[in-house]
Amino acid sequence: MSNFFKSSKDEFEYYNANIFDEDFLKTFNGRFKGAPFRTYAGKKYKGGYSDHFPVYAVFKR
């Protein structure tokens, strides 16, 4: 087992991480402008993507 924060030419190394918050995932108006466009609000179907933005990490070798 290795540490992603240590450099090694034979193993994966952590490069960066980010939040994927592109405009098409956001609510455009109203009280929650800029928040994720939700799939559900309580039991009501809104047709969005999620209640949070996805996160991702990039590793290099």
Predicted model as a PDB file, atoms N, CA, C, CB and O in Angstrom, pLDDT in the B-factor column:
MODEL        1                                                                  
ATOM      1  N   MET A   1       0.856  -1.184   0.000  1.00 53.00           N  
ATOM      2  CA  MET A   1       0.000   0.000   0.000  1.00 53.00           C  
ATOM      3  C   MET A   1       0.901   1.247   0.000  1.00 53.00           C  
ATOM      4  CB  MET A   1      -0.973  -0.002   1.244  1.00 53.00           C  
ATOM      5  O   MET A   1       1.866   1.339   0.759  1.00 53.00           O  
ATOM      6  N   SER A   2       0.559   2.188  -0.864  1.00 58.00           N  
ATOM      7  CA  SER A   2       1.386   3.391  -0.954  1.00 58.00           C  
ATOM      8  C   SER A   2       0.569   4.629  -0.604  1.00 58.00           C  
ATOM      9  CB  SER A   2       1.987   3.530  -2.365  1.00 58.00           C  
ATOM     10  O   SER A   2      -0.655   4.579  -0.486  1.00 58.00           O  
ATOM     11  N   ASN A   3       1.263   5.712  -0.446  1.00 64.00           N  
ATOM     12  CA  ASN A   3       0.656   6.996  -0.138  1.00 64.00           C  
ATOM     13  C   ASN A   3       0.538   7.782  -1.447  1.00 64.00           C  
ATOM     14  CB  ASN A   3       1.495   7.785   0.935  1.00 64.00           C  
ATOM     15  O   ASN A   3       1.548   7.997  -2.116  1.00 64.00           O  
ATOM     16  N   PHE A   4      -0.665   8.214  -1.828  1.00 57.00           N  
ATOM     17  CA  PHE A   4      -0.855   8.945  -3.081  1.00 57.00           C  
ATOM     18  C   PHE A   4      -0.129  10.290  -3.092  1.00 57.00           C  
ATOM     19  CB  PHE A   4      -2.335   9.166  -3.329  1.00 57.00           C  
ATOM     20  O   PHE A   4       0.115  10.845  -4.163  1.00 57.00           O  
ATOM     21  N   PHE A   5       0.213  10.810  -1.946  1.00 63.00           N  
ATOM     22  CA  PHE A   5       0.865  12.110  -1.890  1.00 63.00           C  
ATOM     23  C   PHE A   5       2.380  12.014  -2.035  1.00 63.00           C  
ATOM     24  CB  PHE A   5       0.524  12.797  -0.595  1.00 63.00           C  
ATOM     25  O   PHE A   5       3.049  13.041  -2.140  1.00 63.00           O  
ATOM     26  N   LYS A   6       2.927  10.819  -2.044  1.00 65.00           N  
ATOM     27  CA  LYS A   6       4.359  10.602  -2.269  1.00 65.00           C  
ATOM     28  C   LYS A   6       4.596  10.276  -3.728  1.00 65.00           C  
ATOM     29  CB  LYS A   6       4.903   9.469  -1.366  1.00 65.00           C  
ATOM     30  O   LYS A   6       3.784   9.594  -4.352  1.00 65.00           O  
ATOM     31  N   SER A   7       5.677  10.747  -4.268  1.00 64.00           N  
ATOM     32  CA  SER A   7       6.012  10.505  -5.668  1.00 64.00           C  
ATOM     33  C   SER A   7       6.671   9.144  -5.841  1.00 64.00           C  
ATOM     34  CB  SER A   7       6.933  11.607  -6.198  1.00 64.00           C  
ATOM     35  O   SER A   7       7.527   8.745  -5.051  1.00 64.00           O  
ATOM     36  N   SER A   8       6.255   8.440  -6.890  1.00 66.00           N  
ATOM     37  CA  SER A   8       6.860   7.165  -7.241  1.00 66.00           C  
ATOM     38  C   SER A   8       6.599   6.932  -8.723  1.00 66.00           C  
ATOM     39  CB  SER A   8       6.291   5.991  -6.364  1.00 66.00           C  
ATOM     40  O   SER A   8       5.470   7.109  -9.180  1.00 66.00           O  
ATOM     41  N   LYS A   9       7.611   6.542  -9.476  1.00 70.00           N  
ATOM     42  CA  LYS A   9       7.420   6.374 -10.914  1.00 70.00           C  
ATOM     43  C   LYS A   9       6.643   5.109 -11.267  1.00 70.00           C  
ATOM     44  CB  LYS A   9       8.756   6.351 -11.605  1.00 70.00           C  
ATOM     45  O   LYS A   9       6.193   4.975 -12.405  1.00 70.00           O  
ATOM     46  N   ASP A  10       6.473   4.183 -10.336  1.00 73.00           N  
ATOM     47  CA  ASP A  10       5.775   2.928 -10.606  1.00 73.00           C  
ATOM     48  C   ASP A  10       4.330   2.897 -10.113  1.00 73.00           C  
ATOM     49  CB  ASP A  10       6.525   1.804  -9.981  1.00 73.00           C  
ATOM     50  O   ASP A  10       3.613   1.932 -10.380  1.00 73.00           O  
ATOM     51  N   GLU A  11       3.894   3.919  -9.410  1.00 80.00           N  
ATOM     52  CA  GLU A  11       2.557   3.910  -8.838  1.00 80.00           C  
ATOM     53  C   GLU A  11       1.829   5.212  -9.142  1.00 80.00           C  
ATOM     54  CB  GLU A  11       2.623   3.680  -7.329  1.00 80.00           C  
ATOM     55  O   GLU A  11       2.433   6.193  -9.578  1.00 80.00           O  
ATOM     56  N   PHE A  12       0.536   5.203  -8.906  1.00 83.00           N  
ATOM     57  CA  PHE A  12      -0.252   6.413  -9.121  1.00 83.00           C  
ATOM     58  C   PHE A  12       0.039   7.443  -8.051  1.00 83.00           C  
ATOM     59  CB  PHE A  12      -1.740   6.087  -9.142  1.00 83.00           C  
ATOM     60  O   PHE A  12       0.324   7.111  -6.901  1.00 83.00           O  
ATOM     61  N   GLU A  13      -0.038   8.693  -8.451  1.00 84.00           N  
ATOM     62  CA  GLU A  13       0.231   9.813  -7.553  1.00 84.00           C  
ATOM     63  C   GLU A  13      -0.914  10.812  -7.668  1.00 84.00           C  
ATOM     64  CB  GLU A  13       1.600  10.490  -7.885  1.00 84.00           C  
ATOM     65  O   GLU A  13      -1.391  11.099  -8.766  1.00 84.00           O  
ATOM     66  N   TYR A  14      -1.343  11.329  -6.549  1.00 87.00           N  
ATOM     67  CA  TYR A  14      -2.396  12.339  -6.544  1.00 87.00           C  
ATOM     68  C   TYR A  14      -1.924  13.568  -7.318  1.00 87.00           C  
ATOM     69  CB  TYR A  14      -2.790  12.721  -5.090  1.00 87.00           C  
ATOM     70  O   TYR A  14      -0.803  14.038  -7.120  1.00 87.00           O  
ATOM     71  N   TYR A  15      -2.793  14.096  -8.211  1.00 91.00           N  
ATOM     72  CA  TYR A  15      -2.452  15.296  -8.974  1.00 91.00           C  
ATOM     73  C   TYR A  15      -3.317  16.477  -8.532  1.00 91.00           C  
ATOM     74  CB  TYR A  15      -2.623  15.043 -10.487  1.00 91.00           C  
ATOM     75  O   TYR A  15      -2.787  17.526  -8.168  1.00 91.00           O  
ATOM     76  N   ASN A  16      -4.640  16.318  -8.561  1.00 94.00           N  
ATOM     77  CA  ASN A  16      -5.534  17.359  -8.058  1.00 94.00           C  
ATOM     78  C   ASN A  16      -6.937  16.803  -7.864  1.00 94.00           C  
ATOM     79  CB  ASN A  16      -5.564  18.560  -9.019  1.00 94.00           C  
ATOM     80  O   ASN A  16      -7.221  15.666  -8.240  1.00 94.00           O  
ATOM     81  N   ALA A  17      -7.804  17.603  -7.279  1.00 96.00           N  
ATOM     82  CA  ALA A  17      -9.211  17.250  -7.089  1.00 96.00           C  
ATOM     83  C   ALA A  17     -10.031  18.511  -7.298  1.00 96.00           C  
ATOM     84  CB  ALA A  17      -9.470  16.629  -5.665  1.00 96.00           C  
ATOM     85  O   ALA A  17      -9.534  19.624  -7.126  1.00 96.00           O  
ATOM     86  N   ASN A  18     -11.293  18.328  -7.670  1.00 97.00           N  
ATOM     87  CA  ASN A  18     -12.120  19.489  -7.947  1.00 97.00           C  
ATOM     88  C   ASN A  18     -13.593  19.119  -7.815  1.00 97.00           C  
ATOM     89  CB  ASN A  18     -11.822  20.048  -9.352  1.00 97.00           C  
ATOM     90  O   ASN A  18     -13.956  17.949  -7.688  1.00 97.00           O  
ATOM     91  N   ILE A  19     -14.419  20.141  -7.848  1.00 97.00           N  
ATOM     92  CA  ILE A  19     -15.867  19.982  -7.854  1.00 97.00           C  
ATOM     93  C   ILE A  19     -16.334  20.278  -9.273  1.00 97.00           C  
ATOM     94  CB  ILE A  19     -16.570  20.927  -6.797  1.00 97.00           C  
ATOM     95  O   ILE A  19     -15.986  21.314  -9.839  1.00 97.00           O  
ATOM     96  N   PHE A  20     -17.118  19.375  -9.848  1.00 96.00           N  
ATOM     97  CA  PHE A  20     -17.651  19.564 -11.196  1.00 96.00           C  
ATOM     98  C   PHE A  20     -18.947  20.350 -11.063  1.00 96.00           C  
ATOM     99  CB  PHE A  20     -17.885  18.185 -11.933  1.00 96.00           C  
ATOM    100  O   PHE A  20     -19.993  19.781 -10.747  1.00 96.00           O  
ATOM    101  N   ASP A  21     -18.881  21.662 -11.304  1.00 95.00           N  
ATOM    102  CA  ASP A  21     -20.045  22.533 -11.108  1.00 95.00           C  
ATOM    103  C   ASP A  21     -20.344  23.367 -12.357  1.00 95.00           C  
ATOM    104  CB  ASP A  21     -19.816  23.459  -9.908  1.00 95.00           C  
ATOM    105  O   ASP A  21     -20.487  24.587 -12.287  1.00 95.00           O  
ATOM    106  N   GLU A  22     -20.432  22.690 -13.485  1.00 95.00           N  
ATOM    107  CA  GLU A  22     -20.736  23.361 -14.748  1.00 95.00           C  
ATOM    108  C   GLU A  22     -22.147  23.957 -14.701  1.00 95.00           C  
ATOM    109  CB  GLU A  22     -20.604  22.372 -15.937  1.00 95.00           C  
ATOM    110  O   GLU A  22     -23.008  23.495 -13.952  1.00 95.00           O  
ATOM    111  N   ASP A  23     -22.359  24.982 -15.510  1.00 94.00           N  
ATOM    112  CA  ASP A  23     -23.631  25.707 -15.501  1.00 94.00           C  
ATOM    113  C   ASP A  23     -24.847  24.825 -15.757  1.00 94.00           C  
ATOM    114  CB  ASP A  23     -23.592  26.792 -16.526  1.00 94.00           C  
ATOM    115  O   ASP A  23     -25.903  25.058 -15.169  1.00 94.00           O  
ATOM    116  N   PHE A  24     -24.723  23.813 -16.623  1.00 93.00           N  
ATOM    117  CA  PHE A  24     -25.891  22.984 -16.933  1.00 93.00           C  
ATOM    118  C   PHE A  24     -26.377  22.175 -15.729  1.00 93.00           C  
ATOM    119  CB  PHE A  24     -25.563  22.042 -18.076  1.00 93.00           C  
ATOM    120  O   PHE A  24     -27.484  21.635 -15.762  1.00 93.00           O  
ATOM    121  N   LEU A  25     -25.579  22.081 -14.676  1.00 94.00           N  
ATOM    122  CA  LEU A  25     -25.975  21.369 -13.460  1.00 94.00           C  
ATOM    123  C   LEU A  25     -26.635  22.280 -12.424  1.00 94.00           C  
ATOM    124  CB  LEU A  25     -24.768  20.701 -12.846  1.00 94.00           C  
ATOM    125  O   LEU A  25     -27.070  21.808 -11.374  1.00 94.00           O  
ATOM    126  N   LYS A  26     -26.712  23.581 -12.713  1.00 95.00           N  
ATOM    127  CA  LYS A  26     -27.166  24.554 -11.718  1.00 95.00           C  
ATOM    128  C   LYS A  26     -28.587  25.043 -11.964  1.00 95.00           C  
ATOM    129  CB  LYS A  26     -26.233  25.730 -11.697  1.00 95.00           C  
ATOM    130  O   LYS A  26     -29.096  25.001 -13.084  1.00 95.00           O  
ATOM    131  N   THR A  27     -29.212  25.508 -10.885  1.00 93.00           N  
ATOM    132  CA  THR A  27     -30.494  26.191 -10.961  1.00 93.00           C  
ATOM    133  C   THR A  27     -30.216  27.622 -11.391  1.00 93.00           C  
ATOM    134  CB  THR A  27     -31.265  26.138  -9.592  1.00 93.00           C  
ATOM    135  O   THR A  27     -29.322  28.264 -10.839  1.00 93.00           O  
ATOM    136  N   PHE A  28     -30.967  28.142 -12.370  1.00 92.00           N  
ATOM    137  CA  PHE A  28     -30.662  29.446 -12.952  1.00 92.00           C  
ATOM    138  C   PHE A  28     -31.360  30.627 -12.306  1.00 92.00           C  
ATOM    139  CB  PHE A  28     -31.004  29.426 -14.372  1.00 92.00           C  
ATOM    140  O   PHE A  28     -30.918  31.764 -12.476  1.00 92.00           O  
ATOM    141  N   ASN A  29     -32.437  30.393 -11.568  1.00 93.00           N  
ATOM    142  CA  ASN A  29     -33.149  31.536 -10.996  1.00 93.00           C  
ATOM    143  C   ASN A  29     -33.782  31.171  -9.654  1.00 93.00           C  
ATOM    144  CB  ASN A  29     -34.225  32.036 -11.970  1.00 93.00           C  
ATOM    145  O   ASN A  29     -33.767  30.016  -9.230  1.00 93.00           O  
ATOM    146  N   GLY A  30     -34.330  32.177  -9.010  1.00 93.00           N  
ATOM    147  CA  GLY A  30     -35.023  31.962  -7.754  1.00 93.00           C  
ATOM    148  C   GLY A  30     -34.105  31.947  -6.544  1.00 93.00           C  
ATOM    149  O   GLY A  30     -32.931  32.310  -6.609  1.00 93.00           O  
ATOM    150  N   ARG A  31     -34.680  31.520  -5.465  1.00 93.00           N  
ATOM    151  CA  ARG A  31     -33.991  31.517  -4.175  1.00 93.00           C  
ATOM    152  C   ARG A  31     -32.713  30.672  -4.168  1.00 93.00           C  
ATOM    153  CB  ARG A  31     -34.926  31.014  -3.110  1.00 93.00           C  
ATOM    154  O   ARG A  31     -31.753  30.998  -3.470  1.00 93.00           O  
ATOM    155  N   PHE A  32     -32.707  29.598  -4.939  1.00 91.00           N  
ATOM    156  CA  PHE A  32     -31.565  28.675  -4.933  1.00 91.00           C  
ATOM    157  C   PHE A  32     -30.681  28.819  -6.167  1.00 91.00           C  
ATOM    158  CB  PHE A  32     -32.059  27.247  -4.834  1.00 91.00           C  
ATOM    159  O   PHE A  32     -30.022  27.861  -6.573  1.00 91.00           O  
ATOM    160  N   LYS A  33     -30.661  30.001  -6.763  1.00 94.00           N  
ATOM    161  CA  LYS A  33     -29.849  30.264  -7.949  1.00 94.00           C  
ATOM    162  C   LYS A  33     -28.389  29.875  -7.679  1.00 94.00           C  
ATOM    163  CB  LYS A  33     -29.950  31.760  -8.362  1.00 94.00           C  
ATOM    164  O   LYS A  33     -27.811  30.275  -6.669  1.00 94.00           O  
ATOM    165  N   GLY A  34     -27.798  29.087  -8.596  1.00 93.00           N  
ATOM    166  CA  GLY A  34     -26.416  28.647  -8.465  1.00 93.00           C  
ATOM    167  C   GLY A  34     -26.259  27.323  -7.742  1.00 93.00           C  
ATOM    168  O   GLY A  34     -25.180  26.731  -7.765  1.00 93.00           O  
ATOM    169  N   ALA A  35     -27.320  26.850  -7.098  1.00 93.00           N  
ATOM    170  CA  ALA A  35     -27.284  25.557  -6.405  1.00 93.00           C  
ATOM    171  C   ALA A  35     -27.508  24.439  -7.427  1.00 93.00           C  
ATOM    172  CB  ALA A  35     -28.362  25.496  -5.267  1.00 93.00           C  
ATOM    173  O   ALA A  35     -27.976  24.698  -8.536  1.00 93.00           O  
ATOM    174  N   PRO A  36     -27.178  23.205  -7.060  1.00 94.00           N  
ATOM    175  CA  PRO A  36     -27.428  22.102  -7.989  1.00 94.00           C  
ATOM    176  C   PRO A  36     -28.911  21.994  -8.350  1.00 94.00           C  
ATOM    177  CB  PRO A  36     -26.941  20.783  -7.385  1.00 94.00           C  
ATOM    178  O   PRO A  36     -29.779  22.189  -7.499  1.00 94.00           O  
ATOM    179  N   PHE A  37     -29.192  21.682  -9.617  1.00 94.00           N  
ATOM    180  CA  PHE A  37     -30.559  21.458 -10.084  1.00 94.00           C  
ATOM    181  C   PHE A  37     -30.965  20.069  -9.605  1.00 94.00           C  
ATOM    182  CB  PHE A  37     -30.674  21.589 -11.662  1.00 94.00           C  
ATOM    183  O   PHE A  37     -30.524  19.059 -10.152  1.00 94.00           O  
ATOM    184  N   ARG A  38     -31.795  20.032  -8.598  1.00 92.00           N  
ATOM    185  CA  ARG A  38     -32.130  18.792  -7.907  1.00 92.00           C  
ATOM    186  C   ARG A  38     -33.085  17.907  -8.691  1.00 92.00           C  
ATOM    187  CB  ARG A  38     -32.725  19.103  -6.574  1.00 92.00           C  
ATOM    188  O   ARG A  38     -33.909  18.388  -9.469  1.00 92.00           O  
ATOM    189  N   THR A  39     -32.959  16.601  -8.468  1.00 92.00           N  
ATOM    190  CA  THR A  39     -33.877  15.641  -9.057  1.00 92.00           C  
ATOM    191  C   THR A  39     -35.207  15.690  -8.317  1.00 92.00           C  
ATOM    192  CB  THR A  39     -33.283  14.216  -9.022  1.00 92.00           C  
ATOM    193  O   THR A  39     -36.269  15.720  -8.938  1.00 92.00           O  
ATOM    194  N   TYR A  40     -35.145  15.696  -6.999  1.00 92.00           N  
ATOM    195  CA  TYR A  40     -36.334  15.756  -6.155  1.00 92.00           C  
ATOM    196  C   TYR A  40     -36.186  16.863  -5.132  1.00 92.00           C  
ATOM    197  CB  TYR A  40     -36.580  14.409  -5.457  1.00 92.00           C  
ATOM    198  O   TYR A  40     -35.081  17.157  -4.677  1.00 92.00           O  
ATOM    199  N   ALA A  41     -37.289  17.469  -4.778  1.00 87.00           N  
ATOM    200  CA  ALA A  41     -37.377  18.389  -3.641  1.00 87.00           C  
ATOM    201  C   ALA A  41     -38.467  17.796  -2.763  1.00 87.00           C  
ATOM    202  CB  ALA A  41     -37.701  19.910  -4.086  1.00 87.00           C  
ATOM    203  O   ALA A  41     -39.654  17.983  -3.031  1.00 87.00           O  
ATOM    204  N   GLY A  42     -38.072  17.084  -1.720  1.00 90.00           N  
ATOM    205  CA  GLY A  42     -39.033  16.319  -0.940  1.00 90.00           C  
ATOM    206  C   GLY A  42     -39.540  15.172  -1.802  1.00 90.00           C  
ATOM    207  O   GLY A  42     -38.737  14.399  -2.324  1.00 90.00           O  
ATOM    208  N   LYS A  43     -40.853  15.046  -1.963  1.00 94.00           N  
ATOM    209  CA  LYS A  43     -41.430  13.993  -2.807  1.00 94.00           C  
ATOM    210  C   LYS A  43     -41.739  14.484  -4.215  1.00 94.00           C  
ATOM    211  CB  LYS A  43     -42.696  13.451  -2.170  1.00 94.00           C  
ATOM    212  O   LYS A  43     -42.197  13.714  -5.059  1.00 94.00           O  
ATOM    213  N   LYS A  44     -41.489  15.767  -4.466  1.00 94.00           N  
ATOM    214  CA  LYS A  44     -41.815  16.353  -5.764  1.00 94.00           C  
ATOM    215  C   LYS A  44     -40.642  16.172  -6.737  1.00 94.00           C  
ATOM    216  CB  LYS A  44     -42.166  17.856  -5.609  1.00 94.00           C  
ATOM    217  O   LYS A  44     -39.514  16.567  -6.444  1.00 94.00           O  
ATOM    218  N   TYR A  45     -40.928  15.572  -7.895  1.00 95.00           N  
ATOM    219  CA  TYR A  45     -39.916  15.362  -8.922  1.00 95.00           C  
ATOM    220  C   TYR A  45     -39.661  16.666  -9.667  1.00 95.00           C  
ATOM    221  CB  TYR A  45     -40.351  14.251  -9.903  1.00 95.00           C  
ATOM    222  O   TYR A  45     -40.588  17.266 -10.210  1.00 95.00           O  
ATOM    223  N   LYS A  46     -38.386  17.111  -9.694  1.00 91.00           N  
ATOM    224  CA  LYS A  46     -38.020  18.361 -10.354  1.00 91.00           C  
ATOM    225  C   LYS A  46     -37.340  18.142 -11.709  1.00 91.00           C  
ATOM    226  CB  LYS A  46     -37.109  19.162  -9.454  1.00 91.00           C  
ATOM    227  O   LYS A  46     -37.278  19.067 -12.519  1.00 91.00           O  
ATOM    228  N   GLY A  47     -36.831  16.937 -11.966  1.00 91.00           N  
ATOM    229  CA  GLY A  47     -36.216  16.628 -13.248  1.00 91.00           C  
ATOM    230  C   GLY A  47     -34.759  16.983 -13.372  1.00 91.00           C  
ATOM    231  O   GLY A  47     -34.209  16.941 -14.472  1.00 91.00           O  
ATOM    232  N   GLY A  48     -34.117  17.332 -12.278  1.00 91.00           N  
ATOM    233  CA  GLY A  48     -32.716  17.735 -12.324  1.00 91.00           C  
ATOM    234  C   GLY A  48     -31.759  16.554 -12.287  1.00 91.00           C  
ATOM    235  O   GLY A  48     -32.122  15.427 -12.625  1.00 91.00           O  
ATOM    236  N   TYR A  49     -30.529  16.836 -11.870  1.00 89.00           N  
ATOM    237  CA  TYR A  49     -29.467  15.833 -11.890  1.00 89.00           C  
ATOM    238  C   TYR A  49     -29.161  15.236 -10.530  1.00 89.00           C  
ATOM    239  CB  TYR A  49     -28.227  16.431 -12.447  1.00 89.00           C  
ATOM    240  O   TYR A  49     -29.015  14.020 -10.409  1.00 89.00           O  
ATOM    241  N   SER A  50     -29.061  16.069  -9.508  1.00 89.00           N  
ATOM    242  CA  SER A  50     -28.651  15.585  -8.194  1.00 89.00           C  
ATOM    243  C   SER A  50     -28.865  16.684  -7.173  1.00 89.00           C  
ATOM    244  CB  SER A  50     -27.173  15.124  -8.202  1.00 89.00           C  
ATOM    245  O   SER A  50     -29.195  17.815  -7.531  1.00 89.00           O  
ATOM    246  N   ASP A  51     -28.679  16.358  -5.898  1.00 89.00           N  
ATOM    247  CA  ASP A  51     -28.780  17.379  -4.864  1.00 89.00           C  
ATOM    248  C   ASP A  51     -27.398  17.869  -4.432  1.00 89.00           C  
ATOM    249  CB  ASP A  51     -29.545  16.836  -3.659  1.00 89.00           C  
ATOM    250  O   ASP A  51     -27.272  18.629  -3.472  1.00 89.00           O  
ATOM    251  N   HIS A  52     -26.374  17.432  -5.145  1.00 94.00           N  
ATOM    252  CA  HIS A  52     -25.012  17.920  -4.883  1.00 94.00           C  
ATOM    253  C   HIS A  52     -24.210  17.864  -6.191  1.00 94.00           C  
ATOM    254  CB  HIS A  52     -24.309  17.068  -3.756  1.00 94.00           C  
ATOM    255  O   HIS A  52     -24.571  17.150  -7.126  1.00 94.00           O  
ATOM    256  N   PHE A  53     -23.133  18.620  -6.234  1.00 95.00           N  
ATOM    257  CA  PHE A  53     -22.259  18.577  -7.401  1.00 95.00           C  
ATOM    258  C   PHE A  53     -21.298  17.396  -7.252  1.00 95.00           C  
ATOM    259  CB  PHE A  53     -21.474  19.920  -7.566  1.00 95.00           C  
ATOM    260  O   PHE A  53     -20.859  17.097  -6.141  1.00 95.00           O  
ATOM    261  N   PRO A  54     -20.970  16.726  -8.350  1.00 95.00           N  
ATOM    262  CA  PRO A  54     -20.004  15.640  -8.270  1.00 95.00           C  
ATOM    263  C   PRO A  54     -18.595  16.163  -8.001  1.00 95.00           C  
ATOM    264  CB  PRO A  54     -20.023  14.826  -9.555  1.00 95.00           C  
ATOM    265  O   PRO A  54     -18.234  17.270  -8.400  1.00 95.00           O  
ATOM    266  N   VAL A  55     -17.830  15.353  -7.332  1.00 96.00           N  
ATOM    267  CA  VAL A  55     -16.415  15.678  -7.104  1.00 96.00           C  
ATOM    268  C   VAL A  55     -15.572  14.631  -7.814  1.00 96.00           C  
ATOM    269  CB  VAL A  55     -16.071  15.731  -5.567  1.00 96.00           C  
ATOM    270  O   VAL A  55     -16.022  13.506  -8.027  1.00 96.00           O  
ATOM    271  N   TYR A  56     -14.363  14.997  -8.177  1.00 97.00           N  
ATOM    272  CA  TYR A  56     -13.477  14.060  -8.836  1.00 97.00           C  
ATOM    273  C   TYR A  56     -12.031  14.316  -8.452  1.00 97.00           C  
ATOM    274  CB  TYR A  56     -13.644  14.144 -10.341  1.00 97.00           C  
ATOM    275  O   TYR A  56     -11.671  15.423  -8.052  1.00 97.00           O  
ATOM    276  N   ALA A  57     -11.213  13.297  -8.574  1.00 95.00           N  
ATOM    277  CA  ALA A  57      -9.781  13.390  -8.316  1.00 95.00           C  
ATOM    278  C   ALA A  57      -9.038  12.928  -9.559  1.00 95.00           C  
ATOM    279  CB  ALA A  57      -9.371  12.543  -7.071  1.00 95.00           C  
ATOM    280  O   ALA A  57      -9.499  12.039 -10.275  1.00 95.00           O  
ATOM    281  N   VAL A  58      -7.897  13.531  -9.809  1.00 94.00           N  
ATOM    282  CA  VAL A  58      -7.056  13.161 -10.949  1.00 94.00           C  
ATOM    283  C   VAL A  58      -5.743  12.609 -10.388  1.00 94.00           C  
ATOM    284  CB  VAL A  58      -6.802  14.397 -11.913  1.00 94.00           C  
ATOM    285  O   VAL A  58      -5.118  13.206  -9.511  1.00 94.00           O  
ATOM    286  N   PHE A  59      -5.350  11.462 -10.917  1.00 90.00           N  
ATOM    287  CA  PHE A  59      -4.096  10.838 -10.508  1.00 90.00           C  
ATOM    288  C   PHE A  59      -3.196  10.715 -11.725  1.00 90.00           C  
ATOM    289  CB  PHE A  59      -4.342   9.445  -9.855  1.00 90.00           C  
ATOM    290  O   PHE A  59      -3.672  10.585 -12.853  1.00 90.00           O  
ATOM    291  N   LYS A  60      -1.908  10.757 -11.489  1.00 86.00           N  
ATOM    292  CA  LYS A  60      -0.959  10.573 -12.593  1.00 86.00           C  
ATOM    293  C   LYS A  60      -0.011   9.452 -12.252  1.00 86.00           C  
ATOM    294  CB  LYS A  60      -0.174  11.872 -12.885  1.00 86.00           C  
ATOM    295  O   LYS A  60       0.163   9.089 -11.089  1.00 86.00           O  
ATOM    296  N   ARG A  61       0.586   8.922 -13.264  1.00 81.00           N  
ATOM    297  CA  ARG A  61       1.513   7.820 -13.071  1.00 81.00           C  
ATOM    298  C   ARG A  61       2.927   8.269 -13.317  1.00 81.00           C  
ATOM    299  CB  ARG A  61       1.168   6.659 -13.978  1.00 81.00           C  
ATOM    300  O   ARG A  61       3.857   7.472 -13.202  1.00 81.00           O  
TER     301      ARG A  61                                                      
ENDMDL                                                                          
END                                                                             
